[in-house]
Amino acid sequence: MSLSAKHISKAYGGLDVLRSVSFQVSDSGTVSIVGPSGCGKTTFLNLAARLDQPDEGSIEIEPEARVGYVMQDPLLLPWRTLEENATLGLEVTARCRDDYQPLLRDYFSKFDLRDSAKIYPNAASGGMKQRVALIRTLLTMPSVLLLDEPFSALDFDVKLKIQRYLVDYQQKHATAIVLVTHDIEDAIALSDQVIVLSDKPATIKTVIQIAAVSPNRDPVAARKSPRFAEYFTRIWDEIKYLDNE
Amino acid sequence: MNSAQVKFVNLYRPIPLLALLLFWELATRRDPSLTFFFGSPNKIGAYLFTRTIDGSLPRDFAVTFVEATLGFILGNVVGTIVGLGLWYSKLALAIAKPYVIALGSAPLFAFAPLLVIWFGTGMFSKVMIATLSTVFVALLQSYTGASEVSNDHLRLMKTFGATQGQTFRKVVAPSSIVWVMSAFRLNVGFAILGAFIGEFVSSNAGLGHLILVASGLFDISLVLCGVLMLSVLAFVLYFFVGQLEPRLKRFAVTYL
């Protein structure tokens, strides 16, 4: 599935947040959006998830696409166990209702949550909650996946493991991914394109095409590649320049 | 509290009561005329014993218990359903709000004689008064609970494309349980008060009836015996309400 944003503008209470932002994510493609905090990255995802309407422009997603949105805050329901939280999206969308149990168990073991399925969110760490939020969305089998800082609370090794899994998922389901992150390394390792947004009102400052830095987009191999460092420097220079403005 | 503190509390908790009983008993023995105004622990004890043996106290207790409990259940169920339902429709809420506030703040016990006229002097009128005295608390609390639901959770449900009904079942109803439970706890007292007032206005059985008759006879020990049984009734209802909360939460997750 694919997503294309055309001249998106959005203001809140007279304050311009996004101004004429356009880009496209193709089948199995990943676009990362980086930029100063509070510059409107999350606003873009809210528009793409139809939680808000743009003032101008449009975001086109195929009507048959299933959009999954992992918000920055895991927003687990405190009266449900982690496992029950993970099935919330499934209960609502009623997709593959009968045979979800093995898949659920598989996710919990892959995401290092096997022993935590029955605990409640108040006993879980930030990283655990973030993983549950990710499972909650992945179980609904999205074909367009919007991710807002989905790795921010994860340990480095868990993060790489989950990125590896996300790449597999994406290749298997031809998923289009839009990743909002402040972590340049994650952006390079996972994306075909990194979009650097300027400060408010956010416009696209630069689009950097990332040629695959590792076979099969392996997140560990990517970080070892010499080209990785080149991309890092290029993006870092763009962002550094923004901060000095 | 740690276990030492729990022990300390359990050890010292009965002391104020025992001291009061002792002082009260000694004072009334020293000056028997005081018994006329204040009753005496040993007379209260005697009433408890003889009236339990002859079955009249358990019967009065049971009558008030049934009236209060039925009123409690009816008032809470109707109030909670309507209160949560108002979340569903903003228009219904806008129309209902002034009425709810007016009726909820009116001294409903002023209507007690009316209800006895409408529903007779039997148990039913007391159940209705207990229902009326609980229904608005349940309604306001559950509506407040439903409207306090986190906006972020509502947005989350929207990202899954949830219908209003799904959002209600998965998020609004379970998150209101805390509020509904606090209504239940408040309503233990209101339900008993409702049943009691009903009996006070007109009755031939129940703890309210017992207290009314005893105070007519200036038998203070019997009045206090009835008051004591009302407290026991409150304890019993509180106990059941306490058992309800975790079950209600499980029910919401499993079946809604």
Interface residues (C-beta under 8 A of the other chain):
Chain A: A49 R50 L51 V67 G68 Y69 M71 D73 L75 L77 W79 R80 E84 L88 G89 E91 V92 T93 T140
Chain B: S150 D152 H153 R155 L156 M157 K158 T159 F160 G161 A162 Q166 K170 V171 P174 S175 I177 K249 A252 V253
